[in-house]
Amino acid sequence: MAYNQKAALNKLKIEAATELGMLQSIKENNDHYLGNATCRENGLSGGPIGGRMVKKMIDYAKNNL
């Protein structure tokens, strides 16, 4: 993945987390290894953010294609 694509996805992730009031979760868990956490733990924090990201990408595609 190119740097600009990764930066765009990271910006989208921060935007989605902010909308959900979960920005602190991103700041705490973004830059370290989470392989020891359970699926449930990761899903509780990442699931809503990823879902919001997908919704925003779909809306963008609908409006720009």
TIMARVO-478960 format. One line per field, with one value per atom (N, C-alpha, C, O): residue number from 0; residue in one letter; atom name; x, y, z. Coordinates in steps of 0.2 Angstrom, whole numbers, plus 5000, padded with zeros to 4 digits. Layout:
// residues N
k: c(NUM_...)
r: c(A_...)
a: c(CA_...)
px: c(X_...)
py: c(Y_...)
pz: c(Z_...)
This chain:
// residues 65
k: c(0_0_0_0_1_1_1_1_2_2_2_2_3_3_3_3_4_4_4_4_5_5_5_5_6_6_6_6_7_7_7_7_8_8_8_8_9_9_9_9_10_10_10_10_11_11_11_11_12_12_12_12_13_13_13_13_14_14_14_14_15_15_15_15_16_16_16_16_17_17_17_17_18_18_18_18_19_19_19_19_20_20_20_20_21_21_21_21_22_22_22_22_23_23_23_23_24_24_24_24_25_25_25_25_26_26_26_26_27_27_27_27_28_28_28_28_29_29_29_29_30_30_30_30_31_31_31_31_32_32_32_32_33_33_33_33_34_34_34_34_35_35_35_35_36_36_36_36_37_37_37_37_38_38_38_38_39_39_39_39_40_40_40_40_41_41_41_41_42_42_42_42_43_43_43_43_44_44_44_44_45_45_45_45_46_46_46_46_47_47_47_47_48_48_48_48_49_49_49_49_50_50_50_50_51_51_51_51_52_52_52_52_53_53_53_53_54_54_54_54_55_55_55_55_56_56_56_56_57_57_57_57_58_58_58_58_59_59_59_59_60_60_60_60_61_61_61_61_62_62_62_62_63_63_63_63_64_64_64_64)
r: c(M_M_M_M_A_A_A_A_Y_Y_Y_Y_N_N_N_N_Q_Q_Q_Q_K_K_K_K_A_A_A_A_A_A_A_A_L_L_L_L_N_N_N_N_K_K_K_K_L_L_L_L_K_K_K_K_I_I_I_I_E_E_E_E_A_A_A_A_A_A_A_A_T_T_T_T_E_E_E_E_L_L_L_L_G_G_G_G_M_M_M_M_L_L_L_L_Q_Q_Q_Q_S_S_S_S_I_I_I_I_K_K_K_K_E_E_E_E_N_N_N_N_N_N_N_N_D_D_D_D_H_H_H_H_Y_Y_Y_Y_L_L_L_L_G_G_G_G_N_N_N_N_A_A_A_A_T_T_T_T_C_C_C_C_R_R_R_R_E_E_E_E_N_N_N_N_G_G_G_G_L_L_L_L_S_S_S_S_G_G_G_G_G_G_G_G_P_P_P_P_I_I_I_I_G_G_G_G_G_G_G_G_R_R_R_R_M_M_M_M_V_V_V_V_K_K_K_K_K_K_K_K_M_M_M_M_I_I_I_I_D_D_D_D_Y_Y_Y_Y_A_A_A_A_K_K_K_K_N_N_N_N_N_N_N_N_L_L_L_L)
a: c(N_CA_C_O_N_CA_C_O_N_CA_C_O_N_CA_C_O_N_CA_C_O_N_CA_C_O_N_CA_C_O_N_CA_C_O_N_CA_C_O_N_CA_C_O_N_CA_C_O_N_CA_C_O_N_CA_C_O_N_CA_C_O_N_CA_C_O_N_CA_C_O_N_CA_C_O_N_CA_C_O_N_CA_C_O_N_CA_C_O_N_CA_C_O_N_CA_C_O_N_CA_C_O_N_CA_C_O_N_CA_C_O_N_CA_C_O_N_CA_C_O_N_CA_C_O_N_CA_C_O_N_CA_C_O_N_CA_C_O_N_CA_C_O_N_CA_C_O_N_CA_C_O_N_CA_C_O_N_CA_C_O_N_CA_C_O_N_CA_C_O_N_CA_C_O_N_CA_C_O_N_CA_C_O_N_CA_C_O_N_CA_C_O_N_CA_C_O_N_CA_C_O_N_CA_C_O_N_CA_C_O_N_CA_C_O_N_CA_C_O_N_CA_C_O_N_CA_C_O_N_CA_C_O_N_CA_C_O_N_CA_C_O_N_CA_C_O_N_CA_C_O_N_CA_C_O_N_CA_C_O_N_CA_C_O_N_CA_C_O_N_CA_C_O_N_CA_C_O_N_CA_C_O_N_CA_C_O_N_CA_C_O)
px: c(5004_5000_5004_5009_5003_5007_5006_5000_5011_5010_5004_5001_5002_4997_4990_4985_4990_4984_4983_4978_4989_4989_4987_4983_4990_4988_4981_4978_4978_4971_4966_4962_4968_4964_4965_4960_4971_4972_4968_4965_4968_4964_4956_4953_4954_4947_4946_4940_4950_4949_4949_4945_4953_4953_4946_4943_4944_4938_4932_4927_4932_4926_4926_4921_4932_4933_4931_4927_4932_4930_4922_4919_4919_4912_4909_4903_4912_4909_4911_4909_4915_4918_4923_4923_4926_4931_4938_4942_4940_4946_4952_4957_4950_4955_4957_4963_4952_4954_4959_4963_4958_4963_4970_4975_4970_4976_4980_4986_4976_4979_4981_4986_4978_4979_4981_4982_4983_4985_4992_4993_4997_5004_5007_5013_5004_5007_5004_4998_5007_5005_4999_4999_4994_4987_4986_4980_4991_4990_4988_4986_4990_4988_4981_4979_4978_4971_4966_4968_4961_4956_4952_4952_4949_4945_4939_4938_4936_4931_4934_4930_4939_4942_4944_4942_4947_4948_4942_4941_4937_4931_4927_4923_4927_4923_4926_4922_4932_4935_4935_4934_4937_4938_4932_4932_4928_4922_4918_4916_4916_4912_4915_4913_4922_4926_4927_4926_4928_4929_4922_4922_4917_4910_4908_4906_4910_4909_4913_4911_4920_4924_4921_4921_4918_4915_4909_4909_4905_4899_4901_4898_4907_4909_4912_4911_4915_4918_4913_4913_4907_4902_4898_4897_4897_4894_4898_4895_4904_4909_4908_4908_4908_4908_4901_4901_4896_4889_4889_4886_4892_4892_4896_4896_4902_4907_4908_4913_4904_4905_4899_4899)
py: c(4994_5000_5006_5007_5011_5017_5021_5021_5025_5030_5034_5035_5037_5042_5038_5041_5032_5028_5026_5026_5024_5023_5029_5028_5035_5041_5043_5045_5041_5043_5038_5041_5032_5027_5029_5029_5031_5033_5039_5040_5044_5050_5048_5051_5044_5041_5038_5039_5034_5031_5036_5035_5041_5046_5050_5051_5051_5055_5050_5053_5044_5039_5039_5039_5038_5037_5044_5043_5049_5056_5056_5058_5054_5055_5050_5051_5044_5040_5041_5038_5046_5048_5043_5041_5039_5034_5036_5032_5043_5045_5042_5041_5042_5040_5033_5031_5029_5022_5021_5017_5025_5026_5028_5025_5033_5035_5030_5030_5026_5022_5015_5012_5013_5007_5007_5001_5012_5013_5011_5008_5012_5011_5005_5005_5000_4995_4988_4988_4983_4976_4974_4975_4972_4970_4962_4960_4958_4951_4947_4942_4950_4947_4948_4945_4953_4954_4949_4946_4948_4944_4947_4953_4943_4945_4950_4955_4948_4952_4959_4964_4959_4965_4970_4976_4967_4971_4973_4978_4968_4970_4975_4979_4976_4981_4988_4993_4988_4995_4996_5002_4991_4992_4991_4994_4987_4986_4992_4993_4996_5002_5007_5010_5007_5012_5009_5013_5003_5000_5000_5002_4999_4999_5006_5007_5011_5018_5020_5024_5017_5019_5016_5019_5010_5006_5010_5012_5013_5017_5023_5025_5026_5032_5031_5035_5026_5024_5022_5024_5019_5017_5024_5025_5028_5034_5038_5041_5039_5042_5039_5043_5033_5029_5031_5032_5031_5032_5039_5040_5044_5051_5053_5058_5049_5051_5046_5047_5041_5036_5037_5034)
pz: c(5000_5000_5000_5004_4996_4995_5001_5005_5003_5009_5009_5014_5003_5003_5004_5007_5002_5003_5011_5014_5014_5021_5025_5030_5023_5026_5026_5031_5020_5019_5023_5026_5024_5028_5035_5039_5037_5044_5046_5051_5041_5042_5043_5047_5039_5039_5045_5048_5048_5054_5060_5064_5060_5065_5065_5070_5059_5058_5060_5064_5059_5061_5069_5072_5072_5079_5082_5088_5079_5082_5082_5087_5077_5076_5081_5084_5083_5088_5095_5099_5096_5103_5105_5111_5100_5102_5100_5100_5100_5098_5103_5101_5109_5114_5113_5114_5111_5109_5104_5104_5099_5093_5096_5094_5100_5102_5106_5106_5110_5115_5111_5113_5106_5103_5096_5093_5093_5086_5085_5079_5089_5087_5091_5091_5094_5097_5095_5093_5097_5095_5099_5105_5096_5100_5099_5100_5097_5096_5102_5102_5108_5114_5117_5121_5114_5116_5112_5107_5116_5113_5107_5106_5103_5097_5100_5097_5105_5108_5110_5109_5113_5116_5109_5109_5104_5098_5095_5092_5095_5091_5094_5091_5101_5104_5103_5102_5102_5100_5093_5090_5089_5082_5078_5072_5080_5076_5074_5068_5079_5077_5072_5068_5074_5070_5062_5058_5062_5055_5051_5045_5055_5052_5049_5044_5053_5051_5045_5041_5045_5039_5033_5028_5033_5027_5025_5019_5030_5028_5024_5019_5027_5023_5016_5012_5016_5009_5004_4998_5006_5002_5000_4994_5005_5003_4998_4994_4999_4995_4988_4983_4987_4980_4977_4971_4981_4978_4975_4970_4979_4977_4971_4968_4970_4966_4960_4956_4959_4953_4948_4943)
